[in-house]
Amino acid sequence: MGVVRSQEPPAPLKWYYRPAWVVVLLFVVLGPLALPFLWKSPRFSRPLKVVLTVLALAYTTLLIGETIRLFRAVTSEMDVLTDF
């Protein structure tokens, strides 16, 4: 028995699986919550998915660390101002 192939073109890729949008979602909008979109996208190779996952997690860790540092700096400045 042979394989029957359809003459229909493949279904268009949804916008949230396109590479440019996945990167925007990953680094600008959703952060690590966009990782499922990255891993379900057929346009990325497996090694690239791993690299982008590591970069997104490192970027998120950096942002969290900077947010904590900024919060501590602001609270220490507020403490100095309230001591007067």
Residue pairs with C-beta under 8 A, 6 or more apart in sequence:
13 42
13 43
15 21
16 22
16 25
16 37
17 37
17 40
17 41
17 42
17 43
18 41
18 43
19 41
19 43
19 44
22 34
22 37
22 38
22 41
22 44
23 52
25 34
25 37
26 34
26 35
26 37
26 38
26 52
26 56
27 56
27 59
31 56
31 59
31 60
31 63
32 56
32 57
32 60
34 56
35 53
35 56
38 44
38 49
38 52
38 53
38 56
39 49
39 53
44 52
